[in-house]
Amino acid sequence: MFFNPDYFQSLALFWRSRGLRRGLLSTGLVMVNIALEQCANVHLYGFWPFSNHPFELNAVNNHYYDDLKAAWTVHFMPAEFDLLLRLHSQGVLRLHLGNC
């Protein structure tokens, strides 16, 4: 059900109607939505779209599996992060920025 193309299209339209206008939805944001649909409490770790760690200021990669730096050609991660911050401030989910 979740990976049906109609689900992806509906999800994209939902977030576009709420201001997320640039780029394709990332796999991470899709998985956040699935968690929100299924779980009473959602805690997120590792969602940081910028090139430097928020506290240690060292360089960070976009993916855990490669050395690619942020390009934002497919996904516009800063806008997704802004969305996650808004959901955090509304109490919908809990966003953790420190180390796991």
Rosetta blueprint (number, residue, H / E / L):
1 M L
2 F L
3 F L
4 N L
5 P H
6 D H
7 Y H
8 F H
9 Q H
10 S H
11 L H
12 A H
13 L H
14 F H
15 W H
16 R H
17 S L
18 R L
19 G L
20 L L
21 R L
22 R L
23 G E
24 L L
25 L L
26 S L
27 T H
28 G H
29 L H
30 V H
31 M H
32 V H
33 N H
34 I H
35 A H
36 L H
37 E H
38 Q H
39 C L
40 A L
41 N L
42 V L
43 H E
44 L E
45 Y E
46 G L
47 F L
48 W L
49 P L
50 F L
51 S L
52 N E
53 H L
54 P L
55 F L
56 E L
57 L L
58 N L
59 A E
60 V L
61 N L
62 N L
63 H L
64 Y L
65 Y L
66 D L
67 D L
68 L L
69 K L
70 A L
71 A L
72 W L
73 T L
74 V L
75 H E
76 F L
77 M H
78 P H
79 A H
80 E H
81 F H
82 D H
83 L H
84 L H
85 L H
86 R H
87 L H
88 H H
89 S H
90 Q L
91 G L
92 V L
93 L L
94 R E
95 L E
96 H E
97 L L
98 G L
99 N L
100 C L
